[in-house]
Amino acid sequence: MLSRPEHGWSDICIGEHRLRVSYIEPVPEMLLMTFIRALSTNAAADVTFDAEGWTWRLESDAVTRLTIMDGDATETYTVTVSARELAQEAVDDFQRDLEAWSSDWNCRHRPGQAATERAKIARLCKQLEGLL
């Protein structure tokens, strides 16, 4: 689902849709907390990302809806993948590229924060794994 972050960007692929996220937001925390809340409360996962120039929203329960907002234009797509499936993919991807997400993502502007970020992402992954 998540590509390895590079130059402050990462792609998120859901079904045939490729979207992007920027280092301006704490993407690991946003995405992992969204799935933790959703699976803990049996609610839909719901998160909105600023893709620097446009915005997109993920709403996921039994299926996933992607709403892309670009100026006055809004398009919504439905993908047959569940919140539980996306949550597992997110955990796998964050764990696979933990170093990049904790040091290369937004810590380059906050020296010395990589270890703290790495611990936070690892803790959130473990918490989400417990719900899966």
Secondary structure as UniProt FT lines:
FT   TURN            7..8
FT   STRAND          9..14
FT   TURN            15..16
FT   STRAND          17..22
FT   TURN            23..24
FT   HELIX           27..41
FT   STRAND          45..50
FT   STRAND          55..60
FT   STRAND          64..70
FT   TURN            71..72
FT   STRAND          73..79
FT   HELIX           83..96
FT   HELIX           98..99
FT   HELIX           100..104
FT   HELIX           107..109
FT   TURN            111..112
FT   HELIX           114..131
//
